[in-house]
């Protein structure tokens, strides 16, 4: 039966664990795998002997990859599935943090520490990554708790302690098999044990048991150390960290899970650093040597090791300092503010809230920033579907991608297509001297060759792979994804036949933000009209596609800042085939939303609905932001350039009327006029730099704007509304320049 105090805390502990689980599950799969995660999955897909061999050359040991190897065969390979095992480790760490805190402080302090860890952006972040760092932190917390438990049991018979020592040795070894830096846990445990030997005056038998347990951990680790010692690749460190910078980063990570722009967050770093110092002082005053011995390393070791990694030439392991290397002892470090909060609570009821509430407020703000950045982009999902639709078992799939291949393979290996090969193989670049041998070997005489170009300029800056294929094959299918491409080459250049089971419509993701492209894969065999229709009923874009034989066509729709936020339906000849959600863009604008209405017409097809300016006078040397609100009355048919100018009395020094200017395509080039749908109000922002030398005197100037053909420089005439300079520009009004 649980002790009475534990039973009293049990509902709160359960809520903390459930909250930690929910925070780590939220949007777990709603973010693309990044390179490191893609590499984890790629490696975990290998057979276990190959996995072990490759990992020996890697900068991390094999335990996490082995666990992931089994996990993906059980749970699948979706973004959510490959990360869920990290979520499990993260939630287990919450429970272990409670146990550690309860052992060296109090049950209440342990619960508070688990709460702070549950809402920590830093820990949530790495509990949502398919990497090994949260596992290493879990093993470290387990080892520290087991050591604390052994200290408490030091007067009990050896048979009672034996199981704890075995578990302690296994936890240390598991940590080192997960992350090389986890060897620091052994260092921390050794330091803590030595302190306790002196302070607690434990019997020598306990010291021998502790030493043997650590030797056992090293013996368990020895086979891997011997196997990998001469294989592991050294990794150069990045910019040097000073000790104060390393401690500042650690404090900021613990406080808010942020590791960049340190100067901006001094208001967080300094109070949190003082909080940690105050907690250590309080623990010392309360004569808690176990807590001080086990928790002090959690504050000192991470920043010191990150500092050391940058200034010492480590032969065996020298990674660039990253936020993730601070995670190892973060769960233990979270117990320090918890100890102070618990102490204040005991001193005066409610006093602990003075620290707890600000910490929870910062955590809530920071976690919201973490979730805001999470959404699932296409990132080669559409390309993998094209390969699934057309690829045959005897095709050759060549990746010209440098070290980016795991990102493509994460998507591609989920469709079980023909094996993909990296080009060049064993050479840094494709050159005129090696291209023939490299490409001929990779193509292997196949009748059909797929060229996957992922940032191909990394290893093929001159496009030699494509030139070789153009000389030996004929292109049969090509799909572009921003600056990347997927091209099928065949002997005769004939359009490939679709594989059986190809779906009618393929839409890999559902959320899109400015800068993304909706890639709708559509199986058609006759001409069709494809439309993207906003929930308001406005047709945002329409494409007429041609097809004379069954084919999976890529129908792209660009999403810009001016694409109105909301749900959009994709329709083919009036039939809906899918829905997407546009976020983080401007809302659907109506005339009432325009700050100052002008309703001026340029040519026959474009209207300047209005404009917006910052309030107050403008000063030379400061940027002037001008928002123009355009609307296409009908399809425009060509791409115009926008000009915005400040003109006034002749400059006494130069005699020029022009005092400031900005020319550029609308919406920073992301939404050309030829793509404007009729009826959509487009907010177009221009920033003018007003040179003080061109505006030596204060006064009133005139702001003008218009459109012109970039090929000829001919301005679009003003056909209605206010005009200026012979109806070649629009008079936007008077601009007051302050001294």
Number of C-alpha atoms within 10 A of each C-alpha: 5 8 7 9 10 15 12 11 13 14 11 15 22 12 12 23 20 14 16 25 20 15 22 26 18 13 16 25 20 17 17 19 26 14 16 14 21 24 22 22 24 19 22 24 21 15 11 16 9 13 18 22 14 17 19 21 16 16 19 20 24 25 19 24 27 19 13 25 22 14 18 19 11 10 14 13 18 16 21 22 17 27 26 23 22 25 28 17 19 29 27 19 29 28 22 25 31 27 26 33 29 20 21 25 23 18 19 22 27 29 27 27 30 31 26 26 29 28 23 28 29 27 28 27 20 21 29 27 25 28 25 27 27 30 28 29 28 26 28 32 29 24 28 27 24 23 26 25 19 22 22 14 15 17 13 11 9 14 8 13 19 14 11 18 24 16 17 27 25 21 23 30 24 22 34 29 22 26 22 16 18 23 17 20 26 21 14 22 22 18 15 23 24 15 17 19 16 9 12 13 9 15 11 10 11 19 16 11 16 22 15 15 21 23 13 19 23 19 14 18 18 13 10 16 18 10 13 20 12 11 16 19 17 15 15 16 19 14 10 17 19 16 15 12 14 21 22 23 24 27 27 24 23 27 24 25 23 19 18 12 9 15 9 9 15 13 11 16 23 13 13 20 18 12 17 22 16 16 21 22 14 17 21 13 10 11 11 14 18 22 23 23 22 26 26 18 20 24 23 15 19 22 25 16 17 26 20 19 21 20 15 11 12 15 10 15 18 21 17 16 22 13 16 17 21 25 25 27 26 25 32 30 24 26 32 31 24 28 28 23 24 24 21 17 16 12 11 9 9 12 15 19 15 12 15 19 11 11 18 18 11 18 23 16 12 19 20 12 12 16 17 10 10 15 17 18 20 20 17 21 19 23 23 23 21 22 21 21 21 20 23 15 9 13 23 24 25 21 24 28 23 19 14 18 22 22 23 22 20 26 22 22 17 14 14 12 18 17 14 20 16 17 28 25 14 8 11 12 19 24 18 9 8 13 19 15 10 20 21 14 13 21 20 12 12 14 14 24 25 24 23 24 26 22 18 21 16 16 21 22 13 15 15 18 25 19 12 14 20 13 8 12 19 17 20 17 18 14 16 13 18 9 9 15 17 20 18 26 26 23 14 12 14 12 16 18 14 19 14 9 8 17 13 12 17 21 19 19 20 17 19 23 20 19 12 17 18 23 21 22 22 22 20 19 15 12 13 15 13 22 23 23 19 23 16 11 10 16 17 20 18 18 14 12 16 13 14 9 15 15 23 24 22 22 18 15 17 17 22 22 22 22 25 26 22 18 16 23 19 21 17 20 12 11 11 14 16 16 18 18 16 23 18 15 18 17 15 18 16 12 13 8 13 18 15 16 15 18 18 20 24 23 15 16 14 23 24 22 23 22 20 17 14 10 6 10 12 18 17 20 13 13 14 17 14 18 19 26 26 24 22 24 17 14 16 19 11 11 19 23 20 22 19 23 20 20 20 19 14 12 17 12 10 9 9 13 15 18 22 20 18 15 17 15 20 24 19 13 12 16 20 16 24 13 18 26 20 18 18 21 27 28 22 20 15 21 15 18 15 20 15 15 12 17 22 13 14 13 15 16 19 18 23 21 21 24 27 20 14 14 9 7 11 12 20 20 19 23 15 15 15 16 20 15 9 9 18 20 24 26 20 23 12 15 18 16 17 13 13
